[in-house]
Amino acid sequence: TFGGVVRPPFDLREIGAERHRGYGGWRIDQIAACIAEWVNTDDPDLILLMLGINGISEKSPERMERLVNMIFSVTSDLSLIVAEITPLIEYDENLFQYNRYIREDLIPLYREKGFSIFSVDQYTQYLTDPSDPESIDSNCFSNGINHPTSRCYEKIAENWVHAIERALPDLRKNNRLIIPS
């Protein structure tokens, strides 16, 4: 494996798809200020978007919708996977509602419009009771605030792999990504 126990069925480096952007600590509006340029420059097949914990507020859903709209305004010829983000160590209603919005409103809205967009749940693995969004397990955090333990990072990676697998039919259908079956 490459640094962990999660080994995807394919290695993106083998097909020249190892160019990634990650901006720790950035808010949705900071990413939005650059996204059009990045999408034009990088011409991605797939975007994995895990964003929103920094600056989480009641305005986060509309900011995320604006960002998704910007991405698809640049090109509709890609697949987008939007994460329902990980919790803070203490329950945050704005964060919970943000995730609900992504899952129940944002993704269905853009799928109905014909876009290749999916969500991935990165929240539930932190709960002691999956039916109780406030049952956050403090043992899942390495810094006592929001950063996951190594075990939780591995679960995040595993969740991404499964989400990418769900997006593969759309990617192949659009002839945007050719990877071994």
ChimeraX attribute file (.defattr): number of C-alpha atoms within 10 A of each C-alpha:
attribute: neighborCount
match mode: 1-to-1
recipient: residues
	/A:1	7
	/A:2	7
	/A:3	7
	/A:4	11
	/A:5	12
	/A:6	16
	/A:7	14
	/A:8	15
	/A:9	10
	/A:10	12
	/A:11	14
	/A:12	12
	/A:13	9
	/A:14	9
	/A:15	12
	/A:16	8
	/A:17	13
	/A:18	10
	/A:19	9
	/A:20	9
	/A:21	10
	/A:22	8
	/A:23	9
	/A:24	8
	/A:25	12
	/A:26	14
	/A:27	17
	/A:28	21
	/A:29	16
	/A:30	11
	/A:31	14
	/A:32	18
	/A:33	12
	/A:34	10
	/A:35	17
	/A:36	18
	/A:37	13
	/A:38	16
	/A:39	18
	/A:40	12
	/A:41	9
	/A:42	12
	/A:43	13
	/A:44	19
	/A:45	16
	/A:46	20
	/A:47	17
	/A:48	18
	/A:49	17
	/A:50	17
	/A:51	22
	/A:52	24
	/A:53	20
	/A:54	12
	/A:55	15
	/A:56	17
	/A:57	16
	/A:58	13
	/A:59	11
	/A:60	24
	/A:61	23
	/A:62	13
	/A:63	17
	/A:64	22
	/A:65	18
	/A:66	14
	/A:67	19
	/A:68	20
	/A:69	14
	/A:70	16
	/A:71	21
	/A:72	18
	/A:73	10
	/A:74	15
	/A:75	14
	/A:76	13
	/A:77	17
	/A:78	22
	/A:79	23
	/A:80	24
	/A:81	21
	/A:82	26
	/A:83	24
	/A:84	25
	/A:85	22
	/A:86	24
	/A:87	27
	/A:88	19
	/A:89	21
	/A:90	14
	/A:91	13
	/A:92	15
	/A:93	14
	/A:94	16
	/A:95	24
	/A:96	17
	/A:97	16
	/A:98	25
	/A:99	27
	/A:100	14
	/A:101	19
	/A:102	23
	/A:103	18
	/A:104	12
	/A:105	13
	/A:106	22
	/A:107	22
	/A:108	17
	/A:109	14
	/A:110	17
	/A:111	12
	/A:112	10
	/A:113	9
	/A:114	10
	/A:115	18
	/A:116	22
	/A:117	22
	/A:118	22
	/A:119	24
	/A:120	24
	/A:121	18
	/A:122	22
	/A:123	20
	/A:124	18
	/A:125	18
	/A:126	23
	/A:127	17
	/A:128	14
	/A:129	13
	/A:130	13
	/A:131	9
	/A:132	10
	/A:133	17
	/A:134	18
	/A:135	16
	/A:136	22
	/A:137	15
	/A:138	18
	/A:139	13
	/A:140	21
	/A:141	21
	/A:142	13
	/A:143	12
	/A:144	13
	/A:145	13
	/A:146	16
	/A:147	16
	/A:148	23
	/A:149	14
	/A:150	13
	/A:151	12
	/A:152	19
	/A:153	17
	/A:154	17
	/A:155	17
	/A:156	21
	/A:157	17
	/A:158	16
	/A:159	18
	/A:160	21
	/A:161	18
	/A:162	12
	/A:163	19
	/A:164	21
	/A:165	14
	/A:166	15
	/A:167	19
	/A:168	18
	/A:169	13
	/A:170	17
	/A:171	21
	/A:172	12
	/A:173	10
	/A:174	15
	/A:175	12
	/A:176	16
	/A:177	18
	/A:178	12
	/A:179	13
	/A:180	8
	/A:181	6
